Amino acid sequence: MICFCLFFFTSSLISETDAKYSGPIARSEKRILDGKLEFEKTGNFPLEWKLYFKAKQGDFVVFYDLNGDEIHFRYRRNKFDLDAEFFVKDLFVGNPYRVKGEWIGYYYYSVDERGKRSSLPTPKKLPGEKKEIIDKQTIPIFQLREYVEIRTDDLLY
Protein backbone atom coordinates (compact mmCIF):
# COMPACT_ATOMS: atom_id res chain seq x y z
CA MET A 1 0.00 0.00 0.00
CA ILE A 2 2.85 2.39 0.84
CA CYS A 3 4.49 1.69 -2.53
CA PHE A 4 1.24 2.55 -4.36
CA CYS A 5 0.85 5.83 -2.42
CA LEU A 6 4.46 6.76 -3.13
CA PHE A 7 3.96 6.04 -6.85
CA PHE A 8 0.77 8.14 -6.93
CA PHE A 9 2.46 11.03 -5.09
CA THR A 10 5.53 11.11 -7.39
CA SER A 11 3.43 10.79 -10.56
CA SER A 12 1.23 13.70 -9.46
CA LEU A 13 4.35 15.82 -8.84
CA ILE A 14 5.68 15.01 -12.30
CA SER A 15 2.39 15.92 -13.98
CA GLU A 16 2.30 19.25 -12.10
CA THR A 17 5.80 20.20 -13.23
CA ASP A 18 5.00 19.34 -16.86
CA ALA A 19 2.16 21.86 -16.83
CA LYS A 20 4.36 24.66 -15.51
CA TYR A 21 7.12 26.65 -17.15
CA SER A 22 8.97 24.53 -19.71
CA GLY A 23 11.63 26.98 -20.85
CA PRO A 24 12.04 29.55 -23.58
CA ILE A 25 12.56 26.93 -26.30
CA ALA A 26 9.63 24.54 -26.71
CA ARG A 27 10.35 20.82 -26.56
CA SER A 28 8.68 20.48 -29.96
CA GLU A 29 11.21 22.86 -31.54
CA LYS A 30 13.40 21.49 -34.36
CA ARG A 31 16.66 19.95 -33.16
CA ILE A 32 19.91 19.38 -35.01
CA LEU A 33 19.15 15.69 -35.62
CA ASP A 34 15.81 16.79 -37.14
CA GLY A 35 17.74 19.12 -39.45
CA LYS A 36 19.96 16.24 -40.56
CA LEU A 37 16.88 14.11 -41.28
CA GLU A 38 15.40 17.01 -43.26
CA PHE A 39 18.64 17.23 -45.26
CA GLU A 40 18.53 13.48 -45.91
CA LYS A 41 14.98 13.72 -47.29
CA THR A 42 15.00 17.07 -49.12
CA GLY A 43 18.65 17.99 -49.63
CA ASN A 44 18.15 21.28 -47.74
CA PHE A 45 19.53 22.04 -44.31
CA PRO A 46 17.54 24.46 -42.09
CA LEU A 47 19.11 27.92 -41.88
CA GLU A 48 17.28 29.20 -38.80
CA TRP A 49 17.53 27.61 -35.36
CA LYS A 50 16.44 28.15 -31.77
CA LEU A 51 19.46 27.24 -29.68
CA TYR A 52 21.32 27.96 -26.46
CA PHE A 53 24.68 29.73 -26.49
CA LYS A 54 27.59 27.65 -25.17
CA ALA A 55 30.89 29.48 -25.79
CA LYS A 56 33.26 31.21 -28.18
CA GLN A 57 35.92 28.89 -29.61
CA GLY A 58 38.45 30.54 -31.88
CA ASP A 59 36.64 32.13 -34.82
CA PHE A 60 33.38 30.35 -33.92
CA VAL A 61 30.50 30.76 -31.51
CA VAL A 62 29.04 27.44 -30.38
CA PHE A 63 25.33 26.85 -29.83
CA TYR A 64 23.54 23.69 -28.66
CA ASP A 65 20.00 22.32 -28.79
CA LEU A 66 17.87 20.55 -26.17
CA ASN A 67 19.63 17.25 -26.95
CA GLY A 68 23.05 18.80 -26.34
CA ASP A 69 24.09 18.56 -30.01
CA GLU A 70 26.18 21.49 -31.25
CA ILE A 71 26.33 23.83 -34.23
CA HIS A 72 29.34 26.07 -34.82
CA PHE A 73 28.81 29.52 -36.33
CA ARG A 74 31.79 31.32 -37.83
CA TYR A 75 31.54 34.94 -36.75
CA ARG A 76 34.93 36.43 -37.71
CA ARG A 77 37.52 36.13 -40.47
CA ASN A 78 40.51 35.98 -38.11
CA LYS A 79 41.53 37.01 -34.59
CA PHE A 80 42.05 40.62 -35.69
CA ASP A 81 38.44 41.10 -36.85
CA LEU A 82 37.32 43.55 -34.14
CA ASP A 83 33.99 44.37 -35.81
CA ALA A 84 32.96 40.73 -35.52
CA GLU A 85 33.98 40.70 -31.84
CA PHE A 86 31.68 43.67 -31.29
CA PHE A 87 28.89 41.81 -33.17
CA VAL A 88 28.88 38.88 -30.70
CA LYS A 89 29.65 40.79 -27.50
CA ASP A 90 26.06 40.46 -26.22
CA LEU A 91 25.96 36.65 -26.28
CA PHE A 92 25.57 35.22 -22.80
CA VAL A 93 26.29 31.58 -21.88
CA GLY A 94 23.12 29.52 -21.42
CA ASN A 95 20.75 32.09 -22.95
CA PRO A 96 18.40 31.00 -25.75
CA TYR A 97 18.70 32.62 -29.18
CA ARG A 98 17.05 32.46 -32.59
CA VAL A 99 20.11 32.13 -34.83
CA LYS A 100 20.32 32.48 -38.61
CA GLY A 101 23.24 31.68 -40.84
CA GLU A 102 24.49 30.32 -44.11
CA TRP A 103 25.52 26.65 -44.10
CA ILE A 104 29.17 26.45 -45.21
CA GLY A 105 30.46 23.06 -44.05
CA TYR A 106 30.76 20.54 -41.25
CA TYR A 107 33.15 18.83 -38.87
CA TYR A 108 33.38 15.10 -39.52
CA TYR A 109 34.84 12.57 -37.07
CA SER A 110 36.29 9.90 -39.35
CA VAL A 111 36.23 6.17 -38.61
CA ASP A 112 39.39 4.14 -39.14
CA GLU A 113 39.70 0.60 -40.49
CA ARG A 114 39.27 -0.84 -36.97
CA GLY A 115 35.94 0.96 -36.54
CA LYS A 116 37.33 3.47 -34.03
CA ARG A 117 36.13 7.06 -34.32
CA SER A 118 38.78 9.80 -34.46
CA SER A 119 38.94 12.16 -31.49
CA LEU A 120 39.81 15.14 -33.72
CA PRO A 121 37.30 16.31 -36.34
CA THR A 122 38.14 17.06 -39.94
CA PRO A 123 36.64 20.33 -41.22
CA LYS A 124 34.95 19.84 -44.60
CA LYS A 125 33.40 22.35 -46.98
CA LEU A 126 30.21 21.94 -48.98
CA PRO A 127 29.27 20.07 -51.01
CA GLY A 128 30.08 17.07 -48.91
CA GLU A 129 29.21 13.43 -48.79
CA LYS A 130 25.59 12.90 -47.75
CA LYS A 131 26.56 9.95 -45.53
CA GLU A 132 29.03 12.10 -43.61
CA ILE A 133 26.62 15.04 -43.23
CA ILE A 134 23.82 12.97 -41.69
CA ASP A 135 26.17 11.14 -39.29
CA LYS A 136 25.10 11.75 -35.66
CA GLN A 137 28.62 12.86 -34.68
CA THR A 138 28.93 15.44 -37.48
CA ILE A 139 28.81 19.10 -36.38
CA PRO A 140 27.35 21.57 -38.91
CA ILE A 141 29.26 24.80 -39.55
CA PHE A 142 27.43 28.02 -40.49
CA GLN A 143 28.43 31.58 -41.27
CA LEU A 144 26.66 33.68 -38.61
CA ARG A 145 24.26 36.23 -40.12
CA GLU A 146 22.14 37.29 -37.16
CA TYR A 147 20.97 36.28 -33.72
CA VAL A 148 18.14 37.47 -31.50
CA GLU A 149 17.72 36.61 -27.85
CA ILE A 150 14.51 34.70 -27.13
CA ARG A 151 12.63 36.29 -24.29
CA THR A 152 9.64 34.82 -22.57
CA ASP A 153 6.54 36.60 -21.29
CA ASP A 154 6.00 34.00 -18.56
CA LEU A 155 6.26 35.17 -14.99
CA LEU A 156 8.43 33.02 -12.78
CA TYR A 157 7.74 33.00 -9.06
C-alpha positions as CSV (number, residue, x, y, z in Angstrom):
1,M,0.0,0.0,0.0
2,I,2.9,2.4,0.8
3,C,4.5,1.7,-2.5
4,F,1.2,2.5,-4.4
5,C,0.8,5.8,-2.4
6,L,4.5,6.8,-3.1
7,F,4.0,6.0,-6.8
8,F,0.8,8.1,-6.9
9,F,2.5,11.0,-5.1
10,T,5.5,11.1,-7.4
11,S,3.4,10.8,-10.6
12,S,1.2,13.7,-9.5
13,L,4.3,15.8,-8.8
14,I,5.7,15.0,-12.3
15,S,2.4,15.9,-14.0
16,E,2.3,19.3,-12.1
17,T,5.8,20.2,-13.2
18,D,5.0,19.3,-16.9
19,A,2.2,21.9,-16.8
20,K,4.4,24.7,-15.5
21,Y,7.1,26.6,-17.2
22,S,9.0,24.5,-19.7
23,G,11.6,27.0,-20.9
24,P,12.0,29.6,-23.6
25,I,12.6,26.9,-26.3
26,A,9.6,24.5,-26.7
27,R,10.3,20.8,-26.6
28,S,8.7,20.5,-30.0
29,E,11.2,22.9,-31.5
30,K,13.4,21.5,-34.4
31,R,16.7,19.9,-33.2
32,I,19.9,19.4,-35.0
33,L,19.1,15.7,-35.6
34,D,15.8,16.8,-37.1
35,G,17.7,19.1,-39.5
36,K,20.0,16.2,-40.6
37,L,16.9,14.1,-41.3
38,E,15.4,17.0,-43.3
39,F,18.6,17.2,-45.3
40,E,18.5,13.5,-45.9
41,K,15.0,13.7,-47.3
42,T,15.0,17.1,-49.1
43,G,18.7,18.0,-49.6
44,N,18.1,21.3,-47.7
45,F,19.5,22.0,-44.3
46,P,17.5,24.5,-42.1
47,L,19.1,27.9,-41.9
48,E,17.3,29.2,-38.8
49,W,17.5,27.6,-35.4
50,K,16.4,28.2,-31.8
51,L,19.5,27.2,-29.7
52,Y,21.3,28.0,-26.5
53,F,24.7,29.7,-26.5
54,K,27.6,27.7,-25.2
55,A,30.9,29.5,-25.8
56,K,33.3,31.2,-28.2
57,Q,35.9,28.9,-29.6
58,G,38.5,30.5,-31.9
59,D,36.6,32.1,-34.8
60,F,33.4,30.4,-33.9
61,V,30.5,30.8,-31.5
62,V,29.0,27.4,-30.4
63,F,25.3,26.9,-29.8
64,Y,23.5,23.7,-28.7
65,D,20.0,22.3,-28.8
66,L,17.9,20.6,-26.2
67,N,19.6,17.2,-26.9
68,G,23.1,18.8,-26.3
69,D,24.1,18.6,-30.0
70,E,26.2,21.5,-31.2
71,I,26.3,23.8,-34.2
72,H,29.3,26.1,-34.8
73,F,28.8,29.5,-36.3
74,R,31.8,31.3,-37.8
75,Y,31.5,34.9,-36.8
76,R,34.9,36.4,-37.7
77,R,37.5,36.1,-40.5
78,N,40.5,36.0,-38.1
79,K,41.5,37.0,-34.6
80,F,42.1,40.6,-35.7
81,D,38.4,41.1,-36.9
82,L,37.3,43.5,-34.1
83,D,34.0,44.4,-35.8
84,A,33.0,40.7,-35.5
85,E,34.0,40.7,-31.8
86,F,31.7,43.7,-31.3
87,F,28.9,41.8,-33.2
88,V,28.9,38.9,-30.7
89,K,29.7,40.8,-27.5
90,D,26.1,40.5,-26.2
91,L,26.0,36.7,-26.3
92,F,25.6,35.2,-22.8
93,V,26.3,31.6,-21.9
94,G,23.1,29.5,-21.4
95,N,20.7,32.1,-22.9
96,P,18.4,31.0,-25.8
97,Y,18.7,32.6,-29.2
98,R,17.0,32.5,-32.6
99,V,20.1,32.1,-34.8
100,K,20.3,32.5,-38.6
101,G,23.2,31.7,-40.8
102,E,24.5,30.3,-44.1
103,W,25.5,26.7,-44.1
104,I,29.2,26.5,-45.2
105,G,30.5,23.1,-44.1
106,Y,30.8,20.5,-41.2
107,Y,33.2,18.8,-38.9
108,Y,33.4,15.1,-39.5
109,Y,34.8,12.6,-37.1
110,S,36.3,9.9,-39.4
111,V,36.2,6.2,-38.6
112,D,39.4,4.1,-39.1
113,E,39.7,0.6,-40.5
114,R,39.3,-0.8,-37.0
115,G,35.9,1.0,-36.5
116,K,37.3,3.5,-34.0
117,R,36.1,7.1,-34.3
118,S,38.8,9.8,-34.5
119,S,38.9,12.2,-31.5
120,L,39.8,15.1,-33.7
121,P,37.3,16.3,-36.3
122,T,38.1,17.1,-39.9
123,P,36.6,20.3,-41.2
124,K,35.0,19.8,-44.6
125,K,33.4,22.3,-47.0
126,L,30.2,21.9,-49.0
127,P,29.3,20.1,-51.0
128,G,30.1,17.1,-48.9
129,E,29.2,13.4,-48.8
130,K,25.6,12.9,-47.8
131,K,26.6,9.9,-45.5
132,E,29.0,12.1,-43.6
133,I,26.6,15.0,-43.2
134,I,23.8,13.0,-41.7
135,D,26.2,11.1,-39.3
136,K,25.1,11.7,-35.7
137,Q,28.6,12.9,-34.7
138,T,28.9,15.4,-37.5
139,I,28.8,19.1,-36.4
140,P,27.3,21.6,-38.9
141,I,29.3,24.8,-39.6
142,F,27.4,28.0,-40.5
143,Q,28.4,31.6,-41.3
144,L,26.7,33.7,-38.6
145,R,24.3,36.2,-40.1
146,E,22.1,37.3,-37.2
147,Y,21.0,36.3,-33.7
148,V,18.1,37.5,-31.5
149,E,17.7,36.6,-27.8
150,I,14.5,34.7,-27.1
151,R,12.6,36.3,-24.3
152,T,9.6,34.8,-22.6
153,D,6.5,36.6,-21.3
154,D,6.0,34.0,-18.6
155,L,6.3,35.2,-15.0
156,L,8.4,33.0,-12.8
157,Y,7.7,33.0,-9.1
